């Protein structure tokens, strides 16, 4: 609103969580056969079948999806190390794995590496200055005429992207643009975005120059059962 990237697929990470949360874990594992081989891909960020299926405790060397969610923090300081095209592709694949109303997938992403354009985006508003120092900036946009739920859909895609960045050891922050019309107009001008395309947010992305502890924001007072 982190170092060099590990091998593996952030998209597979999202898929692993989906399997876990839908309760299909045991059925999926039964089709894979025995052994301790990886369920999804060769990555230390993914569950083995022992780590999430049928009541088995996760291996100590594994990082659970829930841990990735809690480790996601808004990172606003970055090192000078670059972010590779392959890593950006991984993030965008994860973003586009998000759900969307009627599966219309109204999202578009403008990936910005040009220093001059990043400098202009950094002046969008008082909280966007970190973009100037980020290796990459990404404008998350949506086709307003394609889906009336474009804000919800692109928000889901943005969160997927941020979680994937955490899994890959990158730092990122969500910089709000919509629904401020002046902010949207500034981003459209810098990036030549058509008028009919909504601009949800900007994401500043890079190797983290700061490290924060995991989030622990659970509050019982915010939970209601059966009625308010």
C-alpha positions as CSV (number, residue, x, y, z in Angstrom):
1,X,0.0,0.0,0.0
2,X,12.6,-8.0,-0.9
3,X,17.6,-9.6,-2.5
4,X,17.7,-11.8,-5.5
5,X,14.6,-13.6,-6.5
6,X,14.2,-17.3,-5.7
7,X,13.5,-19.8,-8.5
8,X,9.9,-20.9,-9.2
9,X,6.5,-19.6,-10.1
10,X,4.6,-17.0,-8.2
11,X,1.6,-18.0,-10.2
12,X,1.9,-21.5,-8.8
13,X,2.0,-20.1,-5.4
14,X,-1.4,-18.5,-5.9
15,X,-2.7,-21.8,-7.4
16,X,-1.5,-23.7,-4.3
17,X,-3.4,-21.4,-2.0
18,X,-6.5,-21.8,-4.1
19,X,-6.3,-25.6,-3.9
20,X,-5.8,-25.3,-0.1
21,X,-8.7,-22.9,0.5
22,X,-11.2,-24.8,-1.7
23,X,-10.6,-28.0,0.3
24,X,-9.4,-29.9,-2.8
25,X,-6.0,-30.6,-1.3
26,X,-6.4,-34.2,-0.4
27,X,-8.1,-35.1,-3.7
28,X,-5.3,-33.5,-5.7
29,X,-2.6,-35.2,-3.7
30,X,-4.1,-38.6,-4.1
31,X,-3.7,-38.3,-7.9
32,X,0.0,-37.4,-7.5
33,X,1.1,-40.6,-5.9
34,X,3.5,-41.2,-3.0
35,X,6.8,-39.6,-2.1
36,X,7.7,-36.1,-0.9
37,X,8.0,-34.6,-4.4
38,X,6.7,-31.0,-4.9
39,X,3.1,-30.7,-5.8
40,X,3.4,-27.6,-8.0
41,X,6.8,-26.3,-9.0
42,X,10.4,-26.4,-8.0
43,X,10.4,-23.5,-5.5
44,X,10.9,-23.1,-1.8
45,X,7.8,-20.8,-1.7
46,X,5.4,-23.6,-2.5
47,X,3.7,-26.3,-0.4
48,X,4.8,-30.0,-0.7
49,X,1.9,-32.4,-0.4
50,X,3.0,-33.1,3.2
51,X,3.0,-29.4,4.1
52,X,-0.6,-28.7,3.4
53,X,-2.6,-31.9,2.7
54,X,-4.7,-34.1,4.8
55,X,-3.7,-32.6,8.2
56,X,0.1,-33.0,7.7
57,X,2.2,-30.3,9.2
58,X,4.2,-28.2,6.8
59,X,7.9,-28.9,6.4
60,X,10.2,-26.5,8.3
61,X,11.9,-25.5,5.0
62,X,8.7,-24.5,3.4
63,X,7.0,-21.1,3.5
64,X,3.2,-21.3,3.7
65,X,1.0,-19.1,1.6
66,X,-0.5,-17.6,4.8
67,X,3.0,-16.5,5.8
68,X,3.5,-14.8,2.4
69,X,0.2,-12.9,3.0
70,X,1.3,-11.7,6.4
71,X,4.8,-10.8,5.2
72,X,3.5,-8.5,2.5
73,X,4.3,-5.0,3.6
74,X,4.3,-1.6,1.8
75,X,8.0,-1.1,0.9
76,X,8.9,2.4,-0.1
77,X,12.7,2.3,-0.2
78,X,14.6,0.4,-2.8
79,X,18.2,-0.5,-3.7
80,X,19.8,0.2,-7.1
81,X,19.6,-3.4,-8.2
82,X,17.4,-4.0,-11.3
83,X,14.3,-6.1,-11.5
84,X,14.4,-8.5,-14.5
85,X,11.9,-8.8,-17.3
86,X,11.3,-12.4,-16.2
87,X,10.4,-11.3,-12.7
88,X,8.0,-8.6,-14.1
89,X,6.4,-11.3,-16.3
90,X,5.9,-13.5,-13.2
91,X,4.2,-10.7,-11.4
92,X,1.9,-9.9,-14.3
93,X,1.0,-13.6,-14.7
94,X,0.0,-13.7,-11.0
95,X,-2.0,-10.5,-11.4
96,X,-3.9,-11.9,-14.3
97,X,-4.8,-15.0,-12.4
98,X,-7.1,-12.9,-10.2
99,X,-10.9,-13.4,-10.3
100,X,-13.0,-10.9,-12.3
101,X,-16.8,-10.4,-12.6
102,X,-18.1,-12.6,-15.4
103,X,-14.5,-13.4,-16.2
104,X,-14.3,-10.2,-18.3
105,X,-10.7,-9.5,-17.2
106,X,-10.8,-5.7,-17.8
107,X,-7.3,-5.1,-16.7
108,X,-4.3,-3.5,-18.5
109,X,-0.9,-2.8,-17.1
110,X,1.6,-0.2,-18.1
111,X,5.1,-1.2,-17.1
112,X,7.4,1.8,-16.8
113,X,11.2,1.7,-16.6
114,X,12.0,5.0,-18.3
115,X,13.6,7.3,-15.7
116,X,12.0,10.5,-17.0
117,X,8.5,9.0,-17.0
118,X,9.1,7.6,-13.5
119,X,10.1,11.0,-12.4
120,X,6.9,12.5,-13.7
121,X,4.8,9.8,-12.1
122,X,6.6,10.5,-8.8
123,X,5.1,14.0,-8.8
124,X,1.5,12.7,-9.3
125,X,0.8,13.5,-5.6
126,X,2.5,13.9,-2.3
127,X,2.7,10.1,-1.6
128,X,4.1,8.9,-4.9
129,X,7.6,10.2,-4.6
130,X,9.2,6.8,-4.1
131,X,8.5,5.9,-7.8
132,X,11.5,8.0,-8.8
133,X,13.8,5.5,-7.0
134,X,11.9,2.3,-7.9
135,X,13.3,0.0,-10.6
136,X,9.9,-0.4,-12.1
137,X,6.6,1.4,-11.9
138,X,3.3,-0.3,-13.0
139,X,0.1,1.5,-13.7
140,X,-2.9,-0.8,-13.1
141,X,-5.7,0.2,-15.4
142,X,-9.2,-1.1,-16.3
143,X,-11.5,-0.8,-19.3
144,X,-14.5,1.0,-17.8
145,X,-16.7,0.2,-20.8
146,X,-15.8,-3.5,-20.6
147,X,-16.9,-4.1,-17.0
148,X,-18.8,-2.0,-14.4
149,X,-16.8,-3.9,-11.8
150,X,-13.4,-2.9,-13.2
151,X,-12.3,-1.3,-9.9
152,X,-13.0,-4.5,-7.9
153,X,-11.3,-6.7,-10.6
154,X,-8.2,-4.6,-10.9
155,X,-7.9,-4.4,-7.1
156,X,-7.9,-8.2,-7.0
157,X,-5.2,-8.2,-9.7
158,X,-3.2,-5.6,-7.7
159,X,-3.2,-7.6,-4.5
160,X,-2.1,-10.8,-6.5
161,X,0.8,-8.8,-7.9
162,X,1.8,-7.5,-4.5
163,X,1.7,-11.0,-3.0
164,X,3.8,-12.4,-5.9
165,X,6.3,-9.6,-5.3
166,X,6.7,-10.7,-1.7
167,X,7.1,-14.3,-2.7
168,X,9.8,-13.3,-5.2
169,X,11.7,-11.3,-2.5
170,X,10.8,-7.9,-4.1
171,X,9.5,-4.8,-2.4
172,X,6.4,-2.9,-3.6
173,X,3.8,-0.4,-2.6
174,X,0.2,0.3,-3.8
175,X,-0.1,4.0,-4.6
176,X,-3.7,5.1,-4.9
177,X,-4.9,7.0,-7.9
178,X,-8.7,6.3,-8.5
179,X,-11.1,7.8,-7.7
180,X,-9.3,11.1,-7.7
181,X,-9.9,12.5,-11.2
182,X,-6.9,14.9,-11.1
183,X,-4.5,12.1,-10.3
184,X,-6.0,9.9,-13.0
185,X,-5.6,12.7,-15.5
186,X,-1.9,13.2,-14.5
187,X,-1.1,9.5,-15.0
188,X,-3.0,9.4,-18.3
189,X,-1.0,12.4,-19.6
190,X,2.4,10.9,-18.6
191,X,1.6,7.4,-20.0
192,X,-0.6,8.3,-23.0
193,X,-3.5,6.3,-21.5
194,X,-6.8,6.7,-23.4
195,X,-9.6,8.7,-21.7
196,X,-12.0,5.7,-21.5
197,X,-9.4,3.6,-19.5
198,X,-9.6,4.0,-15.7
199,X,-6.4,4.2,-13.7
200,X,-6.8,2.3,-10.4
201,X,-3.3,2.7,-9.0
202,X,0.4,2.9,-9.4
203,X,2.8,0.2,-8.0
204,X,6.4,1.1,-7.2
205,X,8.6,-2.0,-7.4
206,X,12.2,-2.8,-6.7
207,X,14.7,-4.7,-4.5
208,X,13.8,-3.7,-0.9
209,X,15.9,-1.1,0.8
210,X,13.9,-1.6,4.0
211,X,12.6,-4.7,5.8
212,X,9.5,-4.8,8.0
213,X,8.1,-7.5,10.3
214,X,5.0,-9.5,9.2
215,X,1.6,-8.0,9.7
216,X,-0.4,-9.0,12.8
217,X,-3.6,-6.9,12.5
218,X,-6.2,-9.5,13.5
219,X,-8.8,-7.9,15.7
220,X,-11.6,-9.9,17.3
221,X,-13.8,-6.7,17.6
222,X,-14.0,-6.7,13.8
223,X,-15.5,-10.2,13.6
224,X,-19.3,-10.8,13.6
225,X,-21.0,-14.1,13.6
226,X,-24.4,-14.8,11.9
227,X,-25.4,-11.1,12.5
228,X,-23.8,-7.7,13.3
